[in-house]
């Protein structure tokens, strides 16, 4: 118990395993709060025109943050700052931190000002299917949300400092607080401001969560800030060189939401239903892919920086294998239980059973690509740890541009389901492209992947999902809560039994490999703590 509680000490320096556990726990908790947020929005506002406008209002702020900031805080800055710490160049690390904060805050202030001025024409083009009332509401909400990007960015840079020091607690709980404030905004201000209350809550949450919480953590470890525009600083120029590809490139990981909203703007409620399905699908993505990738980056960077190339490639391959295999199994459960899960999560208030059926269909198809969403998060961070942001972003941009005709063709042929299938195909192409490029650069050879074990997991997942779905049909799902819960219980038990039997019959090494990850993490922690103690560093 004492060892477990130690993980939640703000000053505790984590191993890769403990960081992954902490971030997975925090992300899971954050996604639970996120579920409450989405369930509240569905209850209070349903899946109508106003909800479409609210969801669409995040597009321009997200786009601005992506273009101006990209992954420059959590990706490129982590690599540089971690290298400085490893080389005992604390002063250079602090100076680079101050320059980046000063320069990028100024750039974002200018960007937010321009976006505020030109919101109407930009969103008239983005959401050509909105009527005049929807467009006016979307513009109003967007202008509330735009300033939040400044706090997200500064908080992201400060979070990168904490991650470089292997302090994961404060960065882990920033998103949770952000979601809580969106809910509070709706509950407290909903009657007075309507759906705009959610935007006000999001703005307040960006200040208190991602920004203030991480700033408190940085102060605790003595991180200082002095305004500086030293553009000639060598580390700053290196950061710019690494960051420009992330700013100019467009990854389908981010652009997927923008593309979906663009095509879905013609149908009332379509953006909202797609968003509800994607947000619930984002829960396992965040837990399996995002948390693991975020925790792994500093460790990948350390291995690469120490020129331990064999350990680097083996670590990346093993992480991708474990996460992908788990994702296959979880996807089988998600696809089998799409309708009862969506109905239990969202159907209340203004969100009807018909809305549940449409949303469940999108959720089913999204779930098919779970393993690829999780794997690409690790593959991309392998590139970033190696100091190469140009190659993955060129590849991602090419794939994104090439995917646009696919989105258009499948949308016109299969309507909203076609959009989801196009999303799946795009992320599969993105993941395979990264894997091939890592192999060609001899960073992560494809031969190191546990292909046989992945095949066993995929086969087990397919059989378990099929059996679960057939068993759950014993209970007709007709819009009653009891039916949803009974069907979900039956299919979950069937899935668990089928997965256990399948892995045993196929003699899969996955259970043993998952246990081995935990066991091998312990000696590394002990070894690292011994090194730190000998150097006079408090663990």
PyMOL commands that set and color helices and strands:
alter all, ss='L'
color gray80, all
select helices_A, chain A and resi 2-6+16-45+49-68+72-86+90-117+119-126+132-145+148-164+169-193+196-220+234-248+252-264+270-305+309-336+338-346+353-367+370-385+390-440+446-448+451-472+481-505+510-534
alter helices_A, ss='H'
color red, helices_A
deselect
rebuild
show_as cartoon
